[in-house]
Amino acid sequence: MNITKELFLAAYNKFPPNKFVQFMFKYFSKGIKPEDKWLNKLVTIILISLFFGGFIGAAAKLGKTFILIITLIFSLLLVILVLSIFISVLMNNYRIKKVRKELGNISIEDYNDFVTKFML
């Protein structure tokens, strides 16, 4: 099947990513622009601080309540972050599958080639 740029872009734009997927990929993917790294760095600093806060609290025997609170906050934030990234990847993969189907069930390799050829 001969897929032109116009045909590919029409199928691609028919199934745009939702705001949640855009947000997660903008701030938590490999290809983050330098001006968008602030949120990624902030989340990393918060998680590292909570981890070391719990570690130091346990080492210094600061009390079970303090350690419990720090550990619960750390665990909750980490689970929310991981689940959010996982869900956004699943949602984006489903969107890509719909675009590929619209283009005649092309392979993922062909899809990636077209993205590289027509979008970058």
DSSP file (Angstrom, degrees, kcal/mol; ACC not computed):
  #  RESIDUE AA STRUCTURE BP1 BP2  ACC     N-H-->O    O-->H-N    N-H-->O    O-->H-N    TCO  KAPPA ALPHA  PHI   PSI    X-CA   Y-CA   Z-CA
    1    1 A M              0   0    0      0, 0.0     2,-0.8     0, 0.0   102,-0.0   0.000 360.0 360.0 360.0 130.5    0.0    0.0    0.0
    2    2 A N        -     0   0    0      0, 0.0     2,-0.6     0, 0.0     0, 0.0  -0.796 360.0-167.3 -91.5 111.8    1.3    3.4   -1.0
    3    3 A I        -     0   0    0     -2,-0.8     2,-0.1     4,-0.0   100,-0.0  -0.886   3.8-157.1-106.5 120.2    0.8    5.8    1.9
    4    4 A T     >  -     0   0    0     -2,-0.6     4,-2.5     1,-0.1     5,-0.2  -0.402  31.4-107.4 -87.7 168.9    1.3    9.5    1.1
    5    5 A K  H  > S+     0   0    0      1,-0.2     4,-2.8     2,-0.2     5,-0.2   0.904 120.6  51.5 -62.3 -41.3    2.1   12.1    3.7
    6    6 A E  H  > S+     0   0    0      2,-0.2     4,-2.2     1,-0.2    -1,-0.2   0.913 111.0  47.2 -63.7 -43.4   -1.5   13.5    3.4
    7    7 A L  H  > S+     0   0    0      2,-0.2     4,-2.1     1,-0.2    -2,-0.2   0.913 114.0  47.6 -64.6 -43.2   -3.0   10.1    4.0
    8    8 A F  H  X S+     0   0    0     -4,-2.5     4,-2.9     1,-0.2    -2,-0.2   0.941 113.4  46.9 -63.5 -47.5   -0.8    9.4    6.9
    9    9 A L  H  X S+     0   0    0     -4,-2.8     4,-2.7     1,-0.2    -1,-0.2   0.853 109.9  54.1 -65.4 -34.2   -1.4   12.8    8.5
   10   10 A A  H  X S+     0   0    0     -4,-2.2     4,-0.9    -5,-0.2    -1,-0.2   0.931 113.8  41.5 -64.2 -44.6   -5.2   12.5    8.0
   11   11 A A  H  X S+     0   0    0     -4,-2.1     4,-0.8     2,-0.2    -2,-0.2   0.902 115.9  50.1 -68.5 -40.8   -5.2    9.1    9.8
   12   12 A Y  H >< S+     0   0    0     -4,-2.9     3,-0.7     1,-0.2    -2,-0.2   0.915 113.0  45.6 -63.5 -44.1   -2.8   10.3   12.5
   13   13 A N  H 3< S+     0   0    0     -4,-2.7    -1,-0.2     1,-0.2    -2,-0.2   0.652 100.0  69.4 -77.1 -14.7   -4.9   13.5   13.2
   14   14 A K  H 3< S+     0   0    0     -4,-0.9    -1,-0.2     1,-0.3    -2,-0.2   0.809 109.4  35.6 -69.0 -29.2   -8.1   11.5   13.2
   15   15 A F  S << S+     0   0    0     -4,-0.8    -1,-0.3    -3,-0.7    84,-0.1  -0.638  83.6 179.9-124.2  71.9   -6.9    9.9   16.5
   16   16 A P        -     0   0    0      0, 0.0     2,-0.1     0, 0.0    -3,-0.1  -0.362  36.2-100.0 -72.7 154.1   -5.1   12.6   18.4
   17   17 A P        -     0   0    0      0, 0.0    75,-0.0     0, 0.0     2,-0.0  -0.456  40.9-116.4 -69.7 145.6   -3.6   11.8   21.8
   18   18 A N     >  -     0   0    0     -2,-0.1     4,-2.4     1,-0.1     5,-0.2  -0.233  30.4 -98.0 -76.7 173.2   -5.7   13.0   24.7
   19   19 A K  H  > S+     0   0    0      1,-0.2     4,-2.6     2,-0.2     5,-0.2   0.845 122.0  55.1 -62.6 -35.6   -4.5   15.7   27.2
   20   20 A F  H  > S+     0   0    0      2,-0.2     4,-2.6     1,-0.2    -1,-0.2   0.935 110.2  45.2 -64.2 -46.2   -3.4   13.1   29.8
   21   21 A V  H  > S+     0   0    0      2,-0.2     4,-2.5     1,-0.2     5,-0.3   0.917 113.6  50.5 -63.7 -43.8   -1.1   11.3   27.3
   22   22 A Q  H  X S+     0   0    0     -4,-2.4     4,-2.1     1,-0.2    -2,-0.2   0.924 112.0  47.8 -59.7 -44.4    0.3   14.6   26.0
   23   23 A F  H  X S+     0   0    0     -4,-2.6     4,-2.1     2,-0.2     5,-0.3   0.942 113.4  46.2 -62.1 -49.4    1.1   15.7   29.6
   24   24 A M  H  X S+     0   0    0     -4,-2.6     4,-2.2     1,-0.2    -2,-0.2   0.902 116.4  44.1 -64.3 -41.7    2.7   12.4   30.6
   25   25 A F  H  X S+     0   0    0     -4,-2.5     4,-0.6    -5,-0.2    -1,-0.2   0.825 111.8  54.6 -73.1 -29.9    4.8   12.2   27.4
   26   26 A K  H  < S+     0   0    0     -4,-2.1     7,-0.4    -5,-0.3    -2,-0.2   0.902 124.1  22.1 -68.0 -40.1    5.8   15.9   27.6
   27   27 A Y  H  < S+     0   0    0     -4,-2.1    -2,-0.2    -5,-0.2    -3,-0.2   0.614 130.7  35.7-106.2 -14.4    7.1   15.7   31.2
   28   28 A F  H  < S+     0   0    0     -4,-2.2     2,-0.2    -5,-0.3    -3,-0.2   0.116  90.5  95.4-132.5  24.7    8.0   12.1   31.8
   29   29 A S  S >< S-     0   0    0     -4,-0.6     3,-0.5     1,-0.1    -4,-0.0  -0.524  82.3-103.2-106.3 179.4    9.4   10.6   28.5
   30   30 A K  T 3  S+     0   0    0      1,-0.2     2,-1.1    -2,-0.2    -1,-0.1   0.888 112.6  58.9 -68.7 -38.9   12.9   10.1   27.3
   31   31 A G  T 3  S+     0   0    0     -6,-0.1     2,-0.3     2,-0.0    -1,-0.2  -0.317  72.0 159.6 -92.1  53.8   12.8   13.0   24.8
   32   32 A I    <   -     0   0    0     -2,-1.1    -5,-0.1    -3,-0.5     5,-0.1  -0.572  40.4-124.5 -78.0 133.8   12.0   15.8   27.3
   33   33 A K    >   -     0   0    0     -7,-0.4     3,-1.9    -2,-0.3     4,-0.4  -0.484  25.0-114.3 -71.8 148.4   12.8   19.3   26.1
   34   34 A P  G >  S+     0   0    0      0, 0.0     3,-1.0     0, 0.0     4,-0.2   0.841 116.4  54.5 -54.8 -35.5   15.1   21.2   28.4
   35   35 A E  G 3  S+     0   0    0      1,-0.2     3,-0.3     2,-0.1    -3,-0.0   0.658 108.1  51.0 -74.8 -12.9   12.4   23.8   29.3
   36   36 A D  G X> S+     0   0    0     -3,-1.9     4,-0.6     1,-0.2     3,-0.5   0.339  83.6  89.4-103.2   5.8   10.0   21.0   30.3
   37   37 A K  H <>  +     0   0    0     -3,-1.0     4,-2.7    -4,-0.4     5,-0.2   0.586  63.2  86.9 -78.7  -8.9   12.4   19.1   32.6
   38   38 A W  H 3> S+     0   0    0     -3,-0.3     4,-2.4     1,-0.2    -1,-0.2   0.895  90.0  44.6 -62.2 -42.2   11.4   21.1   35.7
   39   39 A L  H <> S+     0   0    0     -3,-0.5     4,-2.6     2,-0.2     5,-0.2   0.911 113.6  50.3 -70.2 -40.9    8.4   18.9   36.6
   40   40 A N  H  X S+     0   0    0     -4,-0.6     4,-2.2     1,-0.2    -2,-0.2   0.928 113.6  46.0 -60.4 -45.6   10.4   15.7   36.1
   41   41 A K  H  X S+     0   0    0     -4,-2.7     4,-2.8     2,-0.2    -2,-0.2   0.899 111.4  52.1 -64.8 -40.7   13.2   17.1   38.3
   42   42 A L  H  X S+     0   0    0     -4,-2.4     4,-2.4    -5,-0.2    -2,-0.2   0.929 111.2  46.2 -62.2 -46.6   10.8   18.3   41.0
   43   43 A V  H  X S+     0   0    0     -4,-2.6     4,-2.5     2,-0.2    -1,-0.2   0.907 113.4  50.4 -62.9 -41.6    9.1   14.8   41.2
   44   44 A T  H  X S+     0   0    0     -4,-2.2     4,-2.6    -5,-0.2     5,-0.2   0.926 110.9  48.1 -61.9 -45.5   12.5   13.2   41.3
   45   45 A I  H  X S+     0   0    0     -4,-2.8     4,-2.5     2,-0.2    -2,-0.2   0.906 112.2  49.6 -62.6 -42.2   13.7   15.5   44.1
   46   46 A I  H  X S+     0   0    0     -4,-2.4     4,-2.5     2,-0.2    -2,-0.2   0.934 113.3  45.7 -63.0 -46.1   10.5   14.9   46.1
   47   47 A L  H  X S+     0   0    0     -4,-2.5     4,-2.4     2,-0.2    -2,-0.2   0.909 114.5  47.2 -65.5 -41.8   10.8   11.1   45.8
   48   48 A I  H  X S+     0   0    0     -4,-2.6     4,-2.8    -5,-0.2     5,-0.3   0.909 112.3  50.8 -65.6 -41.1   14.5   11.0   46.6
   49   49 A S  H  X S+     0   0    0     -4,-2.5     4,-2.5    -5,-0.2    -2,-0.2   0.919 111.9  46.7 -62.7 -43.7   13.9   13.3   49.6
   50   50 A L  H  X S+     0   0    0     -4,-2.5     4,-2.4     2,-0.2     5,-0.2   0.907 112.4  50.8 -64.7 -40.7   11.2   11.1   50.9
   51   51 A F  H  X S+     0   0    0     -4,-2.4     4,-2.4     1,-0.2    -2,-0.2   0.961 115.5  40.6 -61.3 -51.2   13.2    8.0   50.4
   52   52 A F  H  X S+     0   0    0     -4,-2.8     4,-3.1     1,-0.2     5,-0.3   0.830 111.4  58.3 -69.6 -30.0   16.2    9.4   52.2
   53   53 A G  H  X S+     0   0    0     -4,-2.5     4,-2.2    -5,-0.3    -1,-0.2   0.924 110.8  42.4 -61.7 -43.7   14.0   10.9   54.9
   54   54 A G  H  X S+     0   0    0     -4,-2.4     4,-2.2     2,-0.2    -2,-0.2   0.891 115.6  49.8 -67.9 -39.7   12.6    7.4   55.6
   55   55 A F  H  X S+     0   0    0     -4,-2.4     4,-2.5     2,-0.2    -2,-0.2   0.940 114.9  42.1 -64.8 -47.9   16.0    5.9   55.5
   56   56 A I  H  X S+     0   0    0     -4,-3.1     4,-2.8     1,-0.2    -1,-0.2   0.883 112.8  55.0 -67.5 -37.4   17.6    8.4   57.8
   57   57 A G  H  <>S+     0   0    0     -4,-2.2     5,-2.6    -5,-0.3     6,-0.4   0.893 111.5  44.1 -61.5 -39.8   14.5    8.3   60.1
   58   58 A A  H ><5S+     0   0    0     -4,-2.2     3,-0.6     3,-0.2    -2,-0.2   0.903 114.9  48.3 -70.9 -40.9   14.9    4.5   60.4
   59   59 A A  H 3<5S+     0   0    0     -4,-2.5    -2,-0.2     1,-0.2    -1,-0.2   0.870 117.0  42.0 -67.6 -36.1   18.7    4.8   60.9
   60   60 A A  T 3<5S-     0   0    0     -4,-2.8    -1,-0.2    -5,-0.2    -2,-0.2   0.428 107.7-126.5 -90.8   1.1   18.3    7.5   63.5
   61   61 A K  T < 5 +     0   0    0     -3,-0.6    -3,-0.2    -4,-0.3     3,-0.1   0.945  45.1 167.0  52.8  55.5   15.3    5.7   65.2
   62   62 A L      < -     0   0    0     -5,-2.6     4,-0.2     1,-0.2    -4,-0.1   0.524  56.5 -72.6 -79.6  -5.7   13.1    8.8   64.9
   63   63 A G     >  -     0   0    0     -6,-0.4     4,-2.0     1,-0.1    -1,-0.2  -0.148  33.9-104.6 121.8 142.5    9.9    7.0   65.7
   64   64 A K  H  > S+     0   0    0      1,-0.2     4,-2.7     2,-0.2     5,-0.2   0.845 116.0  56.1 -67.5 -34.0    7.7    4.6   64.0
   65   65 A T  H  > S+     0   0    0      2,-0.2     4,-2.5     1,-0.2    -1,-0.2   0.931 108.5  47.2 -65.3 -45.2    5.0    7.2   63.2
   66   66 A F  H  > S+     0   0    0      2,-0.2     4,-2.4     1,-0.2     5,-0.2   0.938 115.4  45.4 -59.6 -48.6    7.4    9.5   61.4
   67   67 A I  H  X S+     0   0    0     -4,-2.0     4,-2.7     1,-0.2     5,-0.2   0.895 112.3  52.1 -64.1 -40.5    8.8    6.6   59.4
   68   68 A L  H  X S+     0   0    0     -4,-2.7     4,-2.6     2,-0.2    -1,-0.2   0.923 110.9  46.6 -62.3 -45.2    5.4    5.3   58.6
   69   69 A I  H  X S+     0   0    0     -4,-2.5     4,-2.4     2,-0.2     5,-0.2   0.937 114.9  46.0 -63.8 -47.4    4.1    8.7   57.3
   70   70 A I  H  X S+     0   0    0     -4,-2.4     4,-2.5     1,-0.2    -2,-0.2   0.923 114.6  48.3 -61.2 -44.7    7.2    9.2   55.2
   71   71 A T  H  X S+     0   0    0     -4,-2.7     4,-2.8    -5,-0.2    -2,-0.2   0.898 111.9  48.9 -64.9 -41.7    7.0    5.7   53.8
   72   72 A L  H  X S+     0   0    0     -4,-2.6     4,-2.7    -5,-0.2     5,-0.2   0.913 112.7  47.1 -66.0 -42.4    3.3    5.9   53.0
   73   73 A I  H  X S+     0   0    0     -4,-2.4     4,-2.6    -5,-0.2     5,-0.2   0.939 114.6  47.4 -63.2 -46.8    3.7    9.2   51.2
   74   74 A F  H  X S+     0   0    0     -4,-2.5     4,-2.5    -5,-0.2    -2,-0.2   0.940 114.7  46.2 -58.4 -49.5    6.7    7.9   49.3
   75   75 A S  H  X S+     0   0    0     -4,-2.8     4,-2.6     1,-0.2     5,-0.2   0.915 113.0  49.2 -62.4 -44.1    4.9    4.7   48.3
   76   76 A L  H  X S+     0   0    0     -4,-2.7     4,-2.5     2,-0.2    -1,-0.2   0.935 113.2  45.8 -62.8 -47.6    1.7    6.5   47.3
   77   77 A L  H  X S+     0   0    0     -4,-2.6     4,-2.4    -5,-0.2    -1,-0.2   0.900 113.7  49.6 -62.4 -41.0    3.5    9.0   45.1
   78   78 A L  H  X S+     0   0    0     -4,-2.5     4,-2.7    -5,-0.2     5,-0.2   0.917 111.9  47.4 -65.4 -43.3    5.6    6.3   43.5
   79   79 A V  H  X S+     0   0    0     -4,-2.6     4,-2.7    -5,-0.2     5,-0.3   0.917 112.6  49.5 -64.2 -43.3    2.6    4.1   42.8
   80   80 A I  H  X S+     0   0    0     -4,-2.5     4,-2.3    -5,-0.2    -2,-0.2   0.923 113.2  47.0 -61.9 -44.1    0.6    7.0   41.3
   81   81 A L  H  X S+     0   0    0     -4,-2.4     4,-2.4     2,-0.2     5,-0.2   0.945 114.8  45.0 -63.2 -49.2    3.6    8.0   39.1
   82   82 A V  H  X S+     0   0    0     -4,-2.7     4,-2.6     1,-0.2    -2,-0.2   0.921 115.2  47.3 -63.9 -44.7    4.2    4.5   37.9
   83   83 A L  H  X S+     0   0    0     -4,-2.7     4,-2.8    -5,-0.2     5,-0.2   0.892 111.3  51.9 -64.8 -38.6    0.5    3.8   37.2
   84   84 A S  H  X S+     0   0    0     -4,-2.3     4,-2.3    -5,-0.3    -2,-0.2   0.922 112.3  44.9 -63.3 -44.1    0.1    7.1   35.4
   85   85 A I  H  X S+     0   0    0     -4,-2.4     4,-2.1     2,-0.2    -2,-0.2   0.927 114.6  49.3 -65.1 -44.2    3.0    6.4   33.1
   86   86 A F  H  X S+     0   0    0     -4,-2.6     4,-2.3    -5,-0.2    -2,-0.2   0.918 112.5  47.2 -61.3 -45.1    1.9    2.9   32.5
   87   87 A I  H  X S+     0   0    0     -4,-2.8     4,-2.7     1,-0.2    -1,-0.2   0.899 111.0  51.5 -65.7 -40.4   -1.7    4.0   31.7
   88   88 A S  H  X S+     0   0    0     -4,-2.3     4,-2.3    -5,-0.2    -1,-0.2   0.882 109.8  50.0 -65.9 -36.2   -0.5    6.7   29.4
   89   89 A V  H  X S+     0   0    0     -4,-2.1     4,-2.6     2,-0.2    -2,-0.2   0.925 111.8  48.0 -65.9 -43.8    1.7    4.3   27.5
   90   90 A L  H  X S+     0   0    0     -4,-2.3     4,-2.2     2,-0.2    -2,-0.2   0.919 112.5  49.1 -61.9 -43.2   -1.3    1.8   27.1
   91   91 A M  H  X S+     0   0    0     -4,-2.7     4,-2.0     1,-0.2    -1,-0.2   0.904 112.7  47.2 -63.5 -41.2   -3.5    4.6   25.9
   92   92 A N  H  X S+     0   0    0     -4,-2.3     4,-2.6     2,-0.2    -2,-0.2   0.896 110.4  51.9 -68.7 -39.3   -1.0    5.8   23.4
   93   93 A N  H  X S+     0   0    0     -4,-2.6     4,-2.2     2,-0.2    -2,-0.2   0.891 109.4  50.4 -63.1 -38.5   -0.4    2.3   22.1
   94   94 A Y  H  X S+     0   0    0     -4,-2.2     4,-1.9     2,-0.2    -1,-0.2   0.903 110.6  49.7 -64.4 -41.3   -4.1    1.9   21.7
   95   95 A R  H  X S+     0   0    0     -4,-2.0     4,-2.1     2,-0.2    -2,-0.2   0.915 110.8  49.2 -62.9 -43.7   -4.2    5.1   19.7
   96   96 A I  H  X S+     0   0    0     -4,-2.6     4,-2.8     1,-0.2    -1,-0.2   0.883 107.7  54.9 -63.6 -38.3   -1.3    4.0   17.5
   97   97 A K  H  X S+     0   0    0     -4,-2.2     4,-2.2     1,-0.2    -1,-0.2   0.896 107.7  49.6 -62.1 -39.5   -3.1    0.7   16.9
   98   98 A K  H  X S+     0   0    0     -4,-1.9     4,-2.2     2,-0.2    -2,-0.2   0.897 111.4  48.8 -66.6 -39.4   -6.2    2.6   15.7
   99   99 A V  H  X S+     0   0    0     -4,-2.1     4,-1.5     2,-0.2    -2,-0.2   0.929 111.5  49.5 -64.3 -44.9   -4.0    4.8   13.4
  100  100 A R  H  <>S+     0   0    0     -4,-2.8     6,-1.4     1,-0.2     5,-1.1   0.893 111.1  49.5 -61.2 -40.1   -2.3    1.7   12.0
  101  101 A K  H ><5S+     0   0    0     -4,-2.2     3,-1.7     1,-0.2     4,-0.3   0.900 107.6  54.4 -65.3 -40.9   -5.7    0.0   11.4
  102  102 A E  H 3<5S+     0   0    0     -4,-2.2    -1,-0.2     1,-0.3    -2,-0.2   0.820 106.4  53.3 -60.9 -31.4   -6.9    3.1    9.6
  103  103 A L  T 3<5S-     0   0    0     -4,-1.5    -1,-0.3    -5,-0.1    -2,-0.2   0.258 136.5 -82.1 -89.8  12.4   -3.9    2.9    7.3
  104  104 A G  T < 5S-     0   0    0     -3,-1.7    -3,-0.2    -5,-0.1    -2,-0.2   0.822  76.4 -63.1  95.2  35.0   -4.6   -0.7    6.4
  105  105 A N  S   <S-     0   0    0     -5,-1.1    -4,-0.2    -4,-0.3    -5,-0.1   0.917  75.8-177.1  55.8  49.2   -3.1   -2.6    9.3
  106  106 A I        -     0   0    0     -6,-1.4    -1,-0.1     1,-0.1    -2,-0.1  -0.356  29.6 -99.3 -71.6 159.1    0.4   -1.5    8.7
  107  107 A S     >  -     0   0    0      1,-0.1     4,-2.4    -2,-0.0     5,-0.1  -0.278  27.2-111.8 -74.7 164.3    3.1   -2.9   10.9
  108  108 A I  H  > S+     0   0    0      1,-0.2     4,-2.6     2,-0.2     5,-0.2   0.842 119.6  55.4 -65.5 -32.6    4.6   -1.0   13.8
  109  109 A E  H  > S+     0   0    0      2,-0.2     4,-2.3     1,-0.2    -1,-0.2   0.922 108.6  46.9 -65.5 -43.7    7.9   -0.7   11.9
  110  110 A D  H  > S+     0   0    0      2,-0.2     4,-2.6     1,-0.2    -2,-0.2   0.916 111.6  51.7 -62.9 -42.3    6.1    0.8    9.0
  111  111 A Y  H  X S+     0   0    0     -4,-2.4     4,-2.5     1,-0.2    -2,-0.2   0.937 110.5  47.6 -58.6 -47.8    4.2    3.2   11.3
  112  112 A N  H  X S+     0   0    0     -4,-2.6     4,-2.4     1,-0.2    -1,-0.2   0.882 110.7  52.3 -62.5 -38.0    7.5    4.2   12.9
  113  113 A D  H  X S+     0   0    0     -4,-2.3     4,-2.6     2,-0.2    -1,-0.2   0.917 110.4  47.8 -63.0 -42.9    9.1    4.8    9.5
  114  114 A F  H  X S+     0   0    0     -4,-2.6     4,-3.3     2,-0.2     5,-0.4   0.889 110.4  51.5 -66.5 -38.8    6.2    7.0    8.5
  115  115 A V  H  X>S+     0   0    0     -4,-2.5     4,-2.3     2,-0.2     5,-0.9   0.942 113.8  44.5 -61.4 -46.3    6.4    9.0   11.7
  116  116 A T  H  X5S+     0   0    0     -4,-2.4     4,-0.6     3,-0.2    -2,-0.2   0.907 119.1  43.0 -63.2 -41.9   10.1    9.5   11.1
  117  117 A K  H  <5S+     0   0    0     -4,-2.6    -2,-0.2    -5,-0.2    -1,-0.2   0.901 128.3  24.1 -72.8 -43.2    9.6   10.4    7.4
  118  118 A F  H  <5S+     0   0    0     -4,-3.3    -3,-0.2    -5,-0.2    -2,-0.2   0.664 127.2  37.7-102.6 -18.4    6.5   12.6    7.7
  119  119 A M  H  <5       0   0    0     -4,-2.3    -3,-0.2    -5,-0.4    -2,-0.1   0.713 360.0 360.0-110.0 -24.5    6.5   14.1   11.2
  120  120 A L     <<       0   0    0     -5,-0.9    -4,-0.1    -4,-0.6    -3,-0.1   0.448 360.0 360.0-100.5 360.0   10.2   14.8   12.1
